[in-house]
Amino acid sequence: MRPATSADLPACAEIINSYIDGTEWLPRTISRQDLEALFAPELLNQRTVLVAESDGEIVGYASLDTEAGFLPALYLKPGVRGAGLGKALLDAVKSACPNGFELTVFEPNKDAMRFYIREGLIEVPDGRKSDTEEGVPTLLMRWPGDVT
């Protein structure tokens, strides 16, 4: 795990674009090119972006708004899921936001929901949103912070 540099951002954009393209239940609401444009160097001034590397290749990333305490994105390449990199990224997010943070997860993404629950996040009551841009319901989840 390390902070992203501007040179890492195209790889991060490719990870999310590939996820959208490879997820049957998730319609594309933004073109690949427009999504890539969101990963401009200015992003690093607005968010904390962390990357996971394996053999010198970016294989995952987390994008965190520390001021708002919100995690808009945590994605891994399919071939590295289940190897502990998602947990390592999430642990780094927890360290960056020791007082807690929230995220939304697409309701059909059962693997992500199980992962977040296992890692101590809880579903926020009344946090379900069905009128999303994608037309796919989301659940709001919260990590309450380091309570030790």
N, C-alpha and C positions, 0 to 999 in steps of 0.2 A: 504494500500500500504506500502510495505517495501522493502528494498534491499534483494535480494535472498542470501541464504547461500548455501553451497555445499549440504546440506541435502535436499534442495528444488529442486535441478536440476532434479532428476528422475521424479518428478511430472510434471515439465515443459516439459520434453521429452515426457511423456505420453500424455500431452495435444496436442502437435503438431502431434504426431503419430496418435492419435485418429482423429484429424482434417483431416489428409491425408486419413486415412482409410474411413472416413465418407463423403468425398467430391467426388461425382461421376465424376466430370470433371477434377479432379486433379490426374494424375497418380503418382504412387510411383516411385521415381527415386533413392531412397536410402533405404536400408533395415531398419526395425525397430531397429535392434541392432546397425547398423552403425550410425543411427541418435541419439540413446541413448548415444553412445560413444562421440558424439560431446558435450554433456552436462556434460563433465568432470569438476572437480573443477577448472582447468586452465581457463575455460571460464570466470570465475569471475575476472581474471587478465586482460582479453582482452576486456571485455564489461561490461557495467552497466546492470545488470539484476534486474528487479523489479518484485515482485509477488503481486497478489491480493489474499486475503484470505477471506473465508466465513465459519463461524463455524469451524475454525481451519484447514480448507482444502484449499490447493492451487487450485484456480479455474481459474487463468489467469496469464499471464506473458508478460513482454516486455523486449526485448533484444536490447540494444542500444550501438552503437559505437559512443561515444561522440566526439572522435577526428575527425572522418570523418563526423560527423553530419548525420549519417544514422541509420535508425530504421529497422533492418532486420526482426524483428518479434514482433507481438503483437497478442496474441491468448487467447481466453477464452473457457472454457468448454461450450458446447451448452446450458445447463440448466441455465446458469447465464447471457446469452446475453440479453441486453435490460434492465439491472438493474443498469446501471451507472458505472459498474466496468471498462469497456473499456475506458470510458471518464476519469475516475480517473487515469488509467494507462497512457493514452495519456497526461493528464494534468501534470503528474509527468515527462514525457518525455519532454514536453515543458519547464518545470522548469529547467531540466538538460541541455537543449539546447536553451537558450533564444534567440540566434541569428538565430535560424531556423534549420531545418533538412529535410531530404528527406527519402522517402520510396518507395517501389514498391508494387503494388497491382495487383493481378491477375484480368485481365479484366472481366472474368465471375463472379467475386465476387462482385455483385452489392450492396449487403448489406454493405460490407466494404467500397466501394467507396462512398456510400451515407453518411456513418458515417464520413469518413475523410473530405468530402466536408462540412458537417454540422459543423465540428470542425475546419474549417478554412484552410484546406489544399487545394492547387490548383494543377491542372494537369499541368505538365511541358510540354510546346510545344515541339514537336518532341521527347517526352519521351516514346513513345510506342515502345516496343520491342517484336517482334513476334518470334524470334529464341531463345527461352528459353530452358533450359535443360528439362523442363517438357513438352514442346511443347504447352504451354498455354501462350497467349500473356499477357504482363504486361504493366502497365502504371506507369510512374514515377510521384510521387506527392511530393509537397514541402509545408512545413509550413514555411512562410517567417520570422518568429520570432516575438517577442514581439515588436510591433511598437508603443506602448503607450508612 
